[in-house]
């Protein structure tokens, strides 16, 4: 008859058999582990699953030999060999003859390597990888075309070795970025729906808008969606590399439309809330058309002074005969159409200045800021 202890031992053995066994890391894997012992020449790391890793002290020391890890610290390293039950780990490549052996292994296994970009050469950049010269073609530096390669000089970046020779390497950073982008894209697609607000980064410009990476996926931020104000070109309000929140407007296949305007308060509502017919307003002429002049009375809010309401006192063929872009004026509100978001203004209704005086003011825009004073004097 089995004793209680025997029954317990049998149950424990059965439960242990049912537990999924942790896979032993293989060469090339990146692992995380806790520092358990610091010896004379090596640091030992517990990586779980009855496996132990060993790091040469130089891997976790500065140039003066001072350790920057302590017992209990968790670190990330890559498995470079499996010798006698102990996994040999690396956080960085060795230099000299030993580095070449590790670089050959990195090439065979596709292990990323770190390198310092030190100069621009014909067709790309030169990179120091653990004392071995590497070359990264310009097309392989990023996922997008890079116009100014000098911006990479002095940067320590991670590359994949695409061709290995003992004294020369061909590298690609783009290959690693694309893999990382695809991982991000998988997560981004889960939350990519109209109305979603995502954090993005400006990665490129076109005359009609800006490209924004929202997590491995690029969307188009059209110039009309940059804000409520008129924008001539996206570079006027955005900069390359800028991080910002954007709203998803619509998704059409691979085309994603984004908006900044959807996240901003509507200046039209604020600016016109207190306006009524006859209200006097001040503004700046922003553009001229044959039929009239557009006047900005608040950021992002424009009204139209029709050519017949310019108050010239005579027939004119084009608004430029009496007003100029950048000129500050006073006008009266003729009508407000909230549904169509149209504001009609009149300069004629706000003053009775002579055409000669208005024309003289137009020829001297630096004094035109006092046009209101001129009109007041005429009254």
C-alpha positions in Angstrom: 0.0 0.0 0.0 1.4 3.4 -1.0 2.2 5.9 1.7 1.1 9.5 1.6 4.7 10.6 0.8 4.8 8.2 -2.2 1.4 9.4 -3.4 2.6 13.0 -3.2 5.9 12.2 -5.0 4.0 10.5 -7.8 1.6 13.5 -8.1 4.5 15.9 -8.2 6.3 13.8 -10.8 3.1 13.7 -12.9 2.6 17.5 -12.6 6.2 18.1 -13.7 5.7 16.0 -16.8 2.7 17.9 -17.7 4.5 21.3 -17.5 5.7 22.6 -20.8 9.5 22.5 -20.8 11.3 25.8 -21.5 13.2 25.6 -24.7 16.9 25.9 -24.5 18.1 29.1 -26.3 20.0 28.4 -29.5 22.8 30.2 -31.1 21.7 33.6 -32.4 18.8 34.0 -30.0 18.5 37.2 -27.9 17.8 36.4 -24.2 17.1 38.2 -21.0 18.6 37.0 -17.8 19.6 38.0 -14.2 23.2 38.4 -13.1 23.8 35.9 -10.4 27.6 35.8 -10.1 30.5 38.1 -11.0 33.8 36.2 -11.2 37.3 37.2 -12.0 37.0 37.1 -15.8 33.3 36.5 -16.4 29.8 37.4 -15.4 27.2 34.5 -15.0 23.6 35.0 -15.9 20.5 32.9 -15.0 18.3 32.8 -18.1 15.8 30.3 -16.7 15.0 26.8 -17.9 18.0 25.3 -16.0 20.2 27.3 -18.4 23.1 29.5 -17.5 24.9 32.1 -19.6 28.4 33.5 -19.3 29.6 36.9 -20.4 33.2 38.0 -20.7 33.7 40.9 -18.3 34.7 43.2 -21.1 31.2 42.9 -22.5 29.8 44.7 -19.5 32.6 47.1 -18.6 33.5 50.5 -19.8 36.8 51.5 -21.5 38.4 51.8 -18.0 37.4 48.3 -17.0 34.7 49.5 -14.6 31.6 47.2 -14.5 28.3 48.7 -15.2 26.2 45.7 -14.0 25.6 44.3 -10.5 24.3 41.1 -9.1 20.5 41.0 -9.5 20.6 43.2 -12.7 18.6 42.0 -15.7 20.5 42.3 -19.0 19.8 41.4 -22.6 22.4 39.5 -24.6 22.8 37.2 -27.6 23.8 33.6 -27.6 27.0 33.1 -29.6 27.9 29.5 -28.6 26.8 26.6 -26.5 29.8 24.9 -24.9 29.6 22.3 -22.2 26.1 23.3 -20.9 27.0 26.9 -20.5 25.8 29.4 -23.1 28.4 32.0 -24.2 26.7 35.4 -24.4 27.6 38.7 -26.1 26.2 42.2 -25.7 28.7 43.5 -28.2 31.2 42.2 -30.7 34.8 41.5 -29.7 37.5 43.3 -31.7 40.4 41.9 -33.6 40.7 38.3 -34.9 37.9 37.2 -32.5 35.6 39.8 -34.0 36.0 38.4 -37.5 34.9 35.0 -36.3 31.8 36.5 -34.7 31.1 38.6 -37.8 31.2 35.5 -39.9 28.8 33.8 -37.5 26.5 36.9 -37.6 26.4 36.8 -41.4 25.6 33.1 -41.4 22.8 33.4 -38.8 21.5 36.8 -39.8 22.4 38.3 -36.4 22.3 42.1 -36.3 25.6 43.9 -35.6 26.3 47.4 -34.3 28.5 49.8 -36.2 29.7 53.4 -36.1 29.1 55.5 -39.2 32.4 57.4 -39.8 32.2 59.0 -43.3 30.3 59.4 -46.5 31.7 57.6 -49.5 30.6 57.2 -53.0 27.2 55.5 -53.1 26.8 55.3 -49.3 28.6 55.4 -45.9 31.6 53.7 -44.3 30.9 52.0 -41.0 33.3 50.7 -38.4 32.0 47.3 -37.1 34.2 46.1 -34.3 37.3 47.3 -36.1 36.2 45.9 -39.5 35.3 48.2 -42.3 31.8 48.0 -43.5 29.9 49.7 -46.4 26.2 50.5 -46.3 24.7 51.7 -49.6 22.6 54.8 -49.5 19.5 52.8 -50.5 20.0 50.6 -47.5 20.3 53.2 -44.8 16.6 53.8 -44.3 13.3 52.7 -45.6 13.0 56.1 -47.4 15.4 57.9 -49.6 18.0 59.9 -47.6 19.2 63.0 -49.4 21.8 64.1 -46.8 24.0 61.2 -45.7 26.2 63.4 -43.6 23.5 63.5 -40.9 24.4 59.9 -40.1 28.1 60.5 -39.4 28.9 59.8 -35.8 25.7 57.7 -35.2 26.0 54.2 -33.8 23.4 52.1 -35.7 22.4 48.4 -36.0 22.9 46.6 -39.3 22.4 43.3 -41.0 25.5 41.9 -42.8 24.4 41.1 -46.4 27.9 40.1 -47.7 30.9 39.0 -45.7 34.5 39.2 -46.5 37.2 39.0 -43.8 38.2 42.6 -44.3 35.1 44.1 -45.8 31.4 43.9 -45.0 28.3 45.0 -47.0 25.6 46.1 -44.6 21.9 46.9 -44.6 20.0 48.9 -42.0 16.9 48.9 -44.1 16.4 45.1 -43.8 16.2 45.4 -40.1 13.9 48.4 -40.1 11.5 46.7 -42.5 11.2 43.7 -40.2 10.6 46.0 -37.2 8.1 48.0 -39.2 6.1 44.9 -40.1 5.9 44.0 -36.4 4.7 47.4 -35.6 2.2 47.4 -38.5 0.7 44.2 -37.2 -0.2 45.9 -33.9 -1.2 49.1 -35.6 -3.7 47.4 -37.9 -5.6 46.2 -34.8 -6.5 49.8 -33.9 -6.6 51.3 -37.3 -10.2 52.5 -37.7 -11.8 55.8 -38.8 -11.9 58.1 -35.8 -8.9 56.5 -34.0 -6.3 58.9 -32.7 -2.7 57.6 -33.2 0.7 58.9 -32.4 2.7 59.5 -35.5 6.0 60.8 -36.9 6.5 63.0 -40.0 8.6 61.1 -42.4 8.3 62.9 -45.7 6.7 65.8 -47.6 4.9 66.4 -50.9 3.4 69.6 -52.2 0.0 68.3 -51.4 0.7 67.1 -47.8 2.9 65.1 -45.4 3.6 61.4 -44.9 3.2 60.3 -41.3 4.3 56.9 -39.9 1.7 55.9 -37.3 3.5 52.6 -36.3 4.9 50.7 -39.2 2.3 52.1 -41.6 2.3 55.4 -43.4 -0.7 57.7 -43.9 -1.2 60.9 -45.8 -1.9 64.1 -44.0 -3.3 66.2 -46.8 -2.5 69.9 -46.8 -6.2 70.7 -46.3 -6.2 68.7 -43.1 -3.3 70.5 -41.4 -5.6 73.0 -39.8 -8.4 75.4 -40.3 -6.0 78.1 -41.6 -4.8 78.3 -45.2 -1.4 76.6 -45.6 0.7 77.1 -48.7 3.0 74.1 -48.1 3.2 71.5 -45.3 6.8 72.4 -44.4 5.4 75.8 -43.2 3.7 74.1 -40.2 5.5 70.7 -39.8 9.1 69.5 -39.7 10.7 66.2 -40.6 10.8 63.8 -37.6 8.2 65.7 -35.7 5.9 63.6 -33.5 2.3 64.4 -33.3 -1.2 63.0 -32.7 -3.3 62.5 -35.8 -6.9 61.3 -36.4 -7.7 58.6 -38.9 -10.2 60.0 -41.4 -10.7 57.1 -43.8 -9.1 53.9 -45.0 -9.2 52.9 -48.6 -7.2 49.7 -49.2 -3.6 50.7 -48.5 -4.4 54.4 -48.5 -4.9 56.0 -45.1 -6.1 59.6 -44.8 -5.1 61.4 -41.6 -6.1 64.8 -40.1 -4.8 67.3 -37.6 -7.8 69.6 -38.2 -10.1 67.0 -36.7 -8.3 67.3 -33.4 -8.3 71.1 -33.2 -11.1 73.3 -32.0 -13.1 75.1 -34.7 -12.0 78.7 -34.9 -15.0 79.6 -37.0 -17.4 78.9 -34.1 -15.3 81.0 -31.7 -14.7 83.9 -34.0 -18.3 84.3 -35.3 -20.1 83.6 -32.1 -20.2 87.3 -31.2 -20.6 88.7 -34.7 -23.7 90.2 -36.2 -24.6 92.2 -39.2 -23.0 95.7 -38.9 -20.3 94.6 -36.5 -16.9 96.3 -37.2 -13.9 94.0 -37.5 -10.2 94.4 -38.2 -8.3 91.9 -40.4 -5.5 91.3 -42.8 -5.9 90.8 -46.5 -4.5 87.3 -47.3 -5.2 86.9 -51.0 -6.8 88.7 -54.0 -9.1 87.3 -56.6 -10.7 89.2 -59.6 -14.0 89.1 -57.7 -12.7 90.5 -54.4 -10.3 90.3 -51.4 -10.1 87.7 -48.7 -9.6 89.0 -45.2 -8.4 87.0 -42.2 -10.2 88.3 -39.1 -8.9 85.5 -36.8 -6.5 82.6 -37.3 -8.2 80.3 -39.7 -11.2 82.5 -40.3 -11.6 84.5 -43.5 -14.2 86.8 -44.9 -14.7 88.0 -48.4 -14.9 91.7 -49.4 -16.5 91.7 -52.8 -15.0 93.9 -55.4 -18.1 96.1 -55.2 -17.6 96.5 -51.4 -14.0 97.7 -51.5 -15.1 101.3 -51.1 -13.0 102.7 -54.0 -15.7 105.2 -55.0 -15.1 104.3 -58.6 -15.3 101.3 -60.9 -12.2 99.1 -60.6 -11.2 96.0 -62.7 -9.2 94.2 -60.0 -9.0 94.5 -56.2 -5.2 95.0 -56.5 -6.0 98.5 -57.7 -7.0 99.6 -54.2 -5.8 97.0 -51.7 -2.7 94.7 -51.3 -1.9 91.3 -49.6 -0.7 91.9 -46.1 -2.7 95.1 -45.7 -4.6 95.6 -42.5 -8.1 96.9 -42.9 -11.3 97.6 -41.1 -14.6 96.4 -42.4 -18.2 95.8 -41.5 -20.0 92.5 -41.4 -22.7 92.3 -44.2 -23.8 88.7 -43.6 -22.9 85.4 -41.9 -23.8 82.0 -43.3 -23.0 79.6 -40.6 -24.1 76.5 -42.6 -21.8 77.3 -45.6 -19.2 79.0 -43.3 -19.2 82.2 -45.3 -18.6 85.7 -44.0 -19.3 88.7 -46.3 -17.6 92.0 -45.4 -17.7 95.5 -46.7 -15.1 98.2 -46.6 -17.5 100.6 -48.3 -20.0 100.3 -45.4 -17.3 101.1 -42.8 -16.0 104.3 -44.2 -16.5 107.1 -46.8 -12.8 107.7 -47.5 -12.0 109.1 -50.9 -10.6 106.7 -53.5 -7.5 108.9 -53.8 -6.7 108.5 -50.1 -7.3 104.7 -50.1 -5.1 104.4 -53.2 -2.4 106.4 -51.6 -2.5 104.1 -48.5 -2.3 101.1 -50.8 0.9 102.4 -52.3 2.4 102.7 -48.9 1.5 99.5 -47.1 3.9 100.2 -44.2 1.6 103.0 -43.2 -1.6 101.1 -43.9 -1.8 99.8 -40.4 -3.2 103.2 -39.6 -5.9 103.0 -42.3 -8.4 102.8 -39.5 -7.2 106.2 -38.2 -7.5 107.6 -41.7 -11.1 106.4 -42.0 -11.9 107.8 -38.5 -10.5 111.1 -39.5 -12.7 111.1 -42.6 -15.7 110.6 -40.3 
